[in-house]
Amino acid sequence: MQILLDELRHIVGAAHVFTEGDLTAWEQDWRKRSHGKALAVVRPAATQEVAQVVQACAAFRQAHPSCDVSIVPQGGNTSLAVGATPDASGHQIVLSLQRMNTVRSLDADNLTMTVEAGCILQNLQVCAEEANLLFPLSLAAEGTCTIGGNLGSNAGGTQVVRYGNARDLCLGLEVVTAQGEVWQGLSGLRKDNTGYDLRDLMIGSEGTLGIITAATLKLYPLPAAQLTAWAAVPSLEAAVTLLGLAHRHLGAGLTGFEAMGQFALSLVAKHFPQLRVPLHLDTPFCVLLENSDHESEVHAHAQFERLLETALEQGCVTDAVVSETLAQAKQLWHVRESIPLAQTLEGLNIKHDISLPVSRIPDFVRATDALLRQAIPGVRLVNFGHLGDGNLHYNVQAPKGVDAADFLLNHEAHVNTLVFDSVQAFGGSISAEHGVGSLKVDHLAHYKSPVALAMMRAIKQALDPQNLMNPGRVVRL
């Protein structure tokens, strides 16, 4: 191993190869569910250095197969599926791309920017805004997550209903393959029909097929006005009805549609009382809507007023508030984005990132809530998420007074099976935007087509025959 470490130090510089001291920032996942042991943390500064690191690891593994060296690509280490931290073997290289954080170019006429994988998402949003443009990918971890990780996991977020997932916002990639070669695919083309779509293959592969080092991203004109409304709804059926009305009244202006259960919001009120959660005490669900208007603020207000008047008349909304200032809008979004942290403060929990046809979500929640409450009396359900695109974060909290760690130990496997079986019965997916990582890899055999799994394994074996890239994630060989 010392031979490999010396070569890695030669490639990236000794100051950027960490083997001793506290490596928790790279070895422990964001949720603190897993703490592995890395052979080294390696921090390259350029694509060619990434390629040389991969070449060195591939050559070493071929010469010393018993050492079983492999590479775990890592961005901001915000994975919720334990997909970017090392295992406990001490044989894995954590390849951190955080030093590769340059915006290489911004083409306002082509509405694109080309950026390196280690760029923090929020910085890209600001960069686009300074050019009077919009990069619409937005999620709670945007201050720490990186675009390489966003693309590797095909991240979603709050504006998928209008702009799509990370895959839909990417036109081209630069990727280091498992052999240490560099695929230069940084095209800003919106049409390129010249064979297999390698870009889409790499996006969502969680670093198991290659390492994304740069990307060309889509930009959009900034909206003339962006308004936010918070509505109390009497049921999830009413929320789905409101979503239909919003599509008809706002059209492409509907950029966000979030549903939040009463208990989820009560946790925010409990742990962050300064946020002053609106309208949640007397209704089972609240909805957060965003209208991005390209005409004017007056037009946006008029659209919202017509929508909410119709919704109130039809009974799918019982009360609503519309933000009058940008600060008020940010405050409402801050409430929504604080739910995961409030749940963490309440104690360890069982998280689910699922997707379903929007039309089937009310029946799924009703049926699955009943199954869980029958199986675990007093269980608390933290239900919230991106209803506009059918993605729920359907999380399970221990009954009040029950030790959270014991709850996970005794119930997680059964709860996951119950929830995933229900998701399958209602035609959904057990992973919507967080990816598979290592947490869900063994579940795929039960919930994904054997034909699809065989195709995935064939792709993995063809592109990474040494199983060098993030082994044990997404698909097992």
C-alpha positions in Angstrom: 0.0 0.0 0.0 2.9 2.4 0.7 3.9 2.2 -2.9 0.5 3.4 -4.0 0.3 6.1 -1.4 3.7 7.5 -2.5 2.5 7.6 -6.1 -0.7 9.4 -5.1 1.4 12.0 -3.2 3.5 12.5 -6.3 0.4 13.1 -8.4 -1.5 15.5 -6.3 1.1 16.7 -3.8 1.8 15.3 -0.3 -0.3 18.1 1.3 -3.4 16.7 -0.4 -3.2 13.1 0.6 -4.5 12.5 4.1 -3.9 9.3 5.9 -3.7 10.3 9.6 -5.6 12.4 12.1 -9.3 13.0 12.2 -10.8 12.1 8.8 -14.4 12.1 10.0 -15.4 14.8 7.6 -14.7 12.3 4.7 -15.2 9.0 6.5 -18.6 9.6 8.1 -21.8 10.0 6.1 -24.0 13.1 6.7 -26.7 11.3 8.7 -24.0 9.7 10.9 -25.3 6.2 10.0 -21.9 4.9 8.8 -18.3 5.6 9.7 -15.8 3.8 7.5 -12.0 3.7 7.3 -10.2 5.2 4.3 -6.8 4.1 3.1 -6.4 7.8 2.2 -8.3 10.9 1.3 -6.9 12.3 -2.0 -7.8 15.8 -3.2 -6.9 16.4 -6.8 -7.0 19.9 -8.3 -7.5 19.1 -12.0 -9.0 16.5 -14.3 -5.7 15.1 -15.4 -4.8 14.5 -11.7 -8.0 12.6 -11.3 -7.1 10.5 -14.3 -3.6 9.8 -13.0 -5.0 8.8 -9.6 -7.4 6.3 -11.2 -4.6 4.9 -13.4 -2.4 4.4 -10.4 -5.2 2.7 -8.4 -6.1 0.5 -11.4 -2.5 -0.5 -12.0 -1.9 -1.3 -8.3 -5.1 -3.3 -8.1 -4.1 -5.4 -11.1 -0.6 -6.0 -9.7 -1.9 -6.7 -6.2 -5.4 -8.2 -6.5 -5.5 -9.4 -2.9 -5.3 -5.7 -1.7 -8.7 -5.0 -3.2 -8.1 -1.2 -3.6 -11.0 0.8 -4.8 -12.1 4.4 -5.2 -15.0 6.3 -3.6 -15.7 9.6 -5.4 -16.9 12.3 -3.0 -18.3 15.9 -3.4 -19.8 17.6 -0.4 -20.5 14.3 1.4 -24.2 15.1 1.8 -25.4 11.7 0.5 -28.5 10.4 2.3 -28.0 6.9 1.0 -24.5 6.2 2.3 -23.1 6.4 -1.2 -20.0 8.6 -0.8 -18.1 7.3 2.2 -15.7 4.4 2.5 -16.4 1.0 4.0 -14.5 -0.3 7.0 -11.9 -2.3 5.0 -9.2 0.5 5.1 -8.6 -0.3 1.4 -10.6 2.5 -0.2 -9.4 5.8 -1.6 -11.8 8.7 -0.9 -11.4 10.9 -4.0 -12.6 14.3 -2.9 -13.3 16.7 -5.7 -13.8 19.8 -3.6 -10.6 21.5 -4.9 -12.0 21.4 -8.4 -14.4 24.3 -8.0 -13.8 26.6 -11.0 -16.6 28.0 -13.2 -14.8 27.4 -16.6 -17.2 29.5 -18.7 -20.6 31.1 -18.9 -22.2 31.5 -22.4 -25.2 33.8 -22.0 -26.2 33.5 -25.6 -26.3 29.7 -25.4 -27.8 29.8 -21.9 -25.1 27.4 -20.5 -22.3 27.4 -18.1 -19.5 24.9 -17.8 -18.3 24.1 -14.3 -16.1 21.7 -12.4 -17.6 19.0 -10.3 -16.5 20.4 -6.9 -18.5 23.7 -7.3 -20.9 24.2 -4.5 -24.5 24.3 -5.8 -25.3 27.6 -4.1 -22.3 29.3 -5.7 -23.5 28.2 -9.1 -26.9 29.7 -8.4 -25.2 33.0 -7.4 -22.9 33.0 -10.5 -25.9 32.5 -12.8 -27.9 35.3 -11.0 -25.0 37.7 -11.4 -25.4 37.2 -15.2 -29.1 37.9 -14.8 -29.8 34.2 -15.4 -31.2 31.3 -13.4 -29.8 27.9 -12.6 -32.9 26.3 -11.1 -31.6 23.2 -9.2 -32.4 23.9 -5.5 -32.3 21.7 -2.4 -31.8 22.0 1.3 -28.1 21.1 1.2 -27.3 23.6 -1.6 -24.8 25.4 0.7 -22.6 22.4 1.0 -23.4 19.9 -1.8 -21.5 20.0 -5.0 -22.7 19.7 -8.6 -20.7 16.6 -9.2 -22.6 14.8 -6.4 -25.9 16.3 -7.6 -25.3 14.8 -11.0 -23.9 11.6 -9.7 -27.1 11.0 -7.7 -29.5 12.8 -10.2 -30.6 15.1 -7.4 -34.1 16.6 -7.5 -35.1 19.3 -5.1 -37.9 21.8 -5.0 -38.2 23.0 -8.6 -38.4 19.6 -10.4 -42.1 20.2 -11.2 -41.0 22.9 -13.7 -37.3 22.2 -14.6 -36.8 18.5 -13.9 -34.1 16.7 -12.1 -30.3 17.3 -12.4 -30.3 15.1 -15.5 -32.6 17.5 -17.2 -30.4 20.4 -16.4 -27.2 19.0 -17.9 -26.1 19.1 -21.5 -22.6 17.6 -21.3 -20.1 16.0 -19.1 -16.4 15.5 -18.6 -15.7 12.1 -17.1 -12.7 10.1 -16.0 -13.4 6.4 -16.8 -12.5 3.4 -14.7 -9.4 3.0 -16.9 -8.2 6.5 -16.2 -9.1 7.9 -19.6 -10.9 11.2 -20.0 -14.1 11.4 -21.9 -14.5 15.0 -23.2 -18.3 15.4 -23.6 -18.7 19.0 -22.5 -21.0 19.9 -25.4 -23.4 22.7 -25.0 -25.6 21.2 -27.7 -29.3 20.5 -27.1 -29.4 18.1 -30.1 -26.7 15.5 -30.6 -28.1 12.3 -32.0 -24.9 10.3 -32.5 -25.4 7.1 -30.6 -25.8 6.0 -27.0 -26.4 8.8 -24.5 -23.3 8.4 -22.3 -24.2 11.6 -20.4 -27.4 10.1 -19.1 -25.7 6.9 -18.3 -23.2 8.6 -16.1 -25.8 10.9 -14.4 -27.3 8.9 -11.5 -24.7 6.2 -11.5 -23.3 7.4 -8.2 -19.6 7.2 -9.2 -19.9 3.5 -10.0 -19.1 3.9 -13.8 -16.7 6.8 -13.8 -15.9 10.1 -12.1 -17.7 13.3 -13.2 -15.1 16.1 -13.2 -17.0 18.8 -15.1 -20.4 19.6 -16.6 -22.1 21.9 -19.0 -25.4 23.1 -17.4 -28.6 24.7 -18.7 -29.4 28.2 -17.7 -32.7 30.1 -17.9 -33.8 33.8 -17.9 -34.5 35.1 -14.5 -38.2 35.4 -13.9 -39.7 39.0 -13.6 -41.4 38.0 -10.4 -41.4 35.0 -8.0 -44.2 34.7 -5.5 -44.8 32.1 -2.8 -48.1 31.0 -1.2 -48.7 28.9 1.9 -52.1 27.1 1.9 -53.8 24.9 4.5 -55.5 21.9 2.9 -58.0 19.5 4.5 -56.5 16.3 3.0 -53.9 15.0 0.6 -56.8 14.5 -1.9 -57.4 18.2 -1.6 -53.7 18.9 -2.1 -53.8 16.8 -5.4 -56.8 18.8 -6.5 -55.0 22.1 -5.7 -52.0 20.8 -7.8 -54.3 20.3 -10.8 -55.7 23.8 -10.3 -52.2 25.3 -10.0 -51.2 23.6 -13.3 -54.2 25.1 -15.1 -53.9 28.6 -13.6 -50.1 29.0 -13.6 -48.9 26.7 -16.4 -45.2 26.7 -16.7 -45.0 29.4 -13.9 -45.6 26.7 -11.3 -42.1 26.0 -10.2 -42.6 24.5 -6.7 -45.4 22.5 -5.0 -44.5 21.1 -1.6 -46.8 19.2 0.8 -46.0 19.1 4.5 -47.9 17.0 7.2 -49.0 18.5 10.5 -46.6 16.4 12.6 -43.6 17.4 10.3 -44.5 21.1 10.8 -45.0 20.6 14.5 -41.4 19.4 14.8 -40.2 22.7 13.1 -42.4 24.7 15.5 -41.0 22.7 18.5 -37.3 22.9 17.6 -37.3 26.3 15.8 -40.0 28.4 17.4 -38.5 31.6 16.0 -39.7 30.4 12.5 -43.4 30.9 13.4 -44.9 28.1 11.3 -48.2 29.4 9.7 -51.6 27.7 9.6 -50.5 24.2 10.7 -52.3 23.8 14.0 -55.8 23.1 12.6 -55.1 21.3 9.4 -53.6 17.9 8.5 -51.5 19.2 5.6 -50.1 22.5 4.3 -48.9 23.2 0.8 -46.2 25.6 -0.3 -46.5 26.9 -3.9 -44.1 29.0 -6.0 -45.1 31.0 -9.0 -42.3 32.2 -11.3 -43.8 34.8 -13.7 -42.0 36.2 -16.7 -44.4 39.1 -17.2 -44.6 41.1 -14.0 -45.3 41.0 -10.3 -48.8 42.4 -10.9 -49.5 39.5 -13.3 -48.1 37.0 -10.8 -50.3 38.3 -8.0 -53.4 38.2 -10.2 -52.7 34.6 -11.2 -52.3 33.6 -7.5 -55.4 35.4 -6.5 -57.5 33.7 -9.2 -56.0 30.3 -8.2 -56.6 30.7 -4.5 -60.1 32.1 -5.0 -61.0 29.0 -7.1 -59.4 26.7 -4.6 -61.3 28.3 -1.6 -64.6 28.0 -3.5 -64.0 24.4 -4.3 -63.0 23.6 -0.7 -59.5 22.2 -1.4 -57.9 25.1 0.5 -59.2 26.3 3.9 -56.9 29.3 4.4 -53.8 30.8 2.6 -51.2 33.5 2.9 -49.2 35.0 0.0 -45.7 36.4 0.5 -45.6 40.2 0.0 -41.8 40.4 0.1 -38.8 38.4 -0.8 -38.0 38.1 2.9 -41.4 36.6 3.6 -41.0 34.1 0.8 -37.6 33.0 2.1 -39.1 32.6 5.5 -41.8 30.3 4.2 -39.2 28.2 2.3 -37.0 28.2 5.4 -39.8 26.5 7.3 -40.1 23.8 4.7 -36.3 23.3 4.5 -36.0 23.0 8.3 -38.1 19.8 8.5 -35.2 17.4 8.0 -33.1 19.2 10.6 -36.0 19.4 13.1 -36.6 15.6 12.6 -32.9 15.0 13.3 -33.1 17.0 16.5 -36.1 14.9 17.5 -34.0 11.8 17.3 -32.8 9.1 14.9 -35.4 8.1 12.3 -36.1 5.8 9.4 -36.0 7.8 6.2 -37.7 7.0 2.9 -37.3 8.8 -0.4 -40.1 7.4 -2.5 -42.0 8.4 -5.7 -45.5 7.5 -6.7 -48.0 8.6 -9.4 -49.4 11.8 -7.9 -52.9 10.5 -8.3 -52.1 7.5 -6.0 -50.4 9.3 -3.2 -53.4 9.9 -1.0 -54.4 6.2 -1.1 -50.8 5.1 -0.5 -50.4 7.4 2.6 -53.8 6.3 4.0 -53.0 2.6 3.6 -49.3 2.7 4.7 -50.1 4.9 7.7 -52.6 2.4 8.9 -50.2 -0.5 8.4 -47.4 1.2 10.3 -49.7 2.2 13.2 -51.0 -1.3 13.5 -47.5 -2.7 13.5 -46.0 -0.1 15.9 -48.5 1.5 18.2 -47.7 5.2 18.8 -45.4 5.5 15.8 -45.0 9.0 14.5 -45.0 9.7 10.7 -43.1 12.6 9.3 -44.6 13.0 5.8 -43.5 15.8 3.5 -42.0 16.4 0.1 -42.3 17.4 -3.5 -45.9 16.5 -4.2 -45.7 18.3 -7.5 -43.5 15.6 -9.0 -44.8 12.7 -6.8 -41.8 12.5 -4.5 -42.5 12.0 -0.8 -40.0 11.9 2.1 -42.1 9.4 4.1 -40.2 9.1 7.3 -40.8 7.1 10.5 -40.1 8.4 14.0 -40.1 6.3 17.1 -43.1 6.6 19.5 -42.8 9.3 22.0 -40.6 8.1 25.0 -39.0 5.2 23.0 -35.2 5.3 22.6 -34.6 6.2 19.0 -31.5 4.0 18.6 -33.3 1.0 20.0 -36.2 1.8 17.7 -34.0 1.7 14.6 -32.2 -1.5 15.7 -35.5 -3.3 16.4 -37.8 -2.0 13.7 -35.9 -0.6 10.7 -35.8 -3.8 8.6 -39.5 -4.5 9.2 -40.5 -0.8 8.5 -38.5 -0.7 5.3 -40.1 -3.9 4.0 -43.6 -2.7 4.9 -43.1 0.7 3.3 -41.3 -0.6 0.2 -43.9 -3.4 -0.4 -46.6 -0.7 -0.2 -44.7 1.5 -2.6 -44.4 -1.3 -5.1 -48.1 -2.2 -4.7 -49.0 1.4 -5.6 -46.7 1.5 -8.7 -43.9 3.6 -7.2 -40.1 3.6 -6.7 -38.2 3.1 -3.5 -35.7 5.9 -4.5 -36.8 9.1 -6.0 -33.9 11.6 -5.6 -31.4 10.4 -3.0 -30.1 7.5 -5.1 -29.4 3.9 -4.0 -26.0 4.1 -2.3 -25.3 1.2 0.0 -28.5 1.6 2.1 -30.8 0.4 -0.7 -28.6 -1.7 -2.9 -29.8 -5.0 -1.4 -33.4 -4.0 -1.7 -33.2 -3.7 -5.5 -33.3 -7.4 -6.0 -36.8 -7.4 -4.5 -38.2 -4.2 -6.1 -36.5 -3.9 -9.5 -37.0 -6.0 -12.6 -34.5 -8.9 -12.9 -34.0 -7.9 -16.5 -33.2 -4.3 -15.5 -30.7 -5.5 -12.9 -29.0 -7.9 -15.4 -28.6 -5.0 -17.8 -27.2 -2.8 -15.0 -24.7 -5.4 -14.0 -23.6 -5.9 -17.7 -23.0 -2.1 -18.0 -21.0 -2.1 -14.8 -18.9 -5.1 -15.8 -18.3 -3.6 -19.3 -17.2 -0.2 -18.1 -15.5 -1.2 -14.8 -14.3 -4.8 -15.1 -12.1 -4.4 -12.0 -15.0 -3.2 -9.9 -12.7 -0.3 -9.0 -15.3 2.5 -8.9 -17.5 2.8 -5.7 -18.1 -1.0 -5.4 -21.2 -2.2 -3.5 -23.2 0.9 -4.4 -26.2 0.9 -6.8 -25.6 -2.7 -8.0 -23.6 -5.6 -6.7 -21.6 -7.8 -9.1 
